[in-house]
Amino acid sequence: MRRALSEYPGGSQVKIQGVEGCHKCRCRLCAMGLTPGVTVEIRSNANGSCALKVRDSDIAIDKCMAENVLVCPILEADAKALE
């Protein structure tokens, strides 16, 4: 079940399945470590921005960029939270 990163609440753990959007947006997201196969912890997702823990770094992206990152939940509880 792939959904946009922006749809998951804070505290969720997800795995990146793909990165969409224009070339510039994809390059920027990949440069921040948001590449397919990477596990991401969503620290918070509110007020138009998304705070993430990617590998050993904390980053923040805006909602527009988060909508271009397709992910699937790692934990079953995160999948049920969206239903």
Residue pairs with C-beta under 8 A, 6 or more apart in sequence:
1 72
1 73
1 79
1 82
2 17
2 18
2 70
2 71
2 72
3 70
3 71
3 72
3 82
4 66
4 67
4 68
4 69
4 70
4 71
5 14
5 16
5 40
5 42
5 50
5 52
5 66
5 67
5 69
5 70
5 71
6 45
6 50
6 63
6 66
6 67
7 82
8 14
8 42
8 45
8 71
8 73
8 78
8 81
8 82
9 42
9 45
9 81
10 42
10 43
10 44
10 45
10 46
10 51
11 41
11 42
12 41
12 42
12 73
12 75
12 78
12 81
13 39
13 40
13 41
13 42
13 73
13 74
13 75
13 78
14 39
14 40
14 42
14 71
14 72
14 73
14 74
14 78
15 37
15 38
15 39
15 40
15 71
15 72
15 73
15 74
16 34
16 35
16 36
16 37
16 38
16 39
16 40
16 69
16 70
16 71
17 36
17 70
17 71
17 72
18 36
18 69
18 70
19 26
19 29
19 30
19 34
19 35
19 36
19 68
19 69
19 70
20 26
20 68
20 69
20 70
21 29
21 65
21 68
25 65
25 68
26 68
28 65
29 61
29 65
29 68
29 69
32 54
32 59
32 61
33 54
33 55
33 57
33 59
34 40
34 52
34 54
34 61
34 69
38 54
38 55
39 74
40 52
40 53
40 54
40 71
41 52
41 53
42 50
42 51
42 52
43 51
43 52
43 53
43 58
44 50
44 51
45 51
45 66
48 62
48 63
49 60
49 61
49 62
49 63
50 60
50 61
50 62
50 63
50 65
50 66
51 58
51 59
51 60
52 58
52 59
52 60
52 61
73 79
73 82
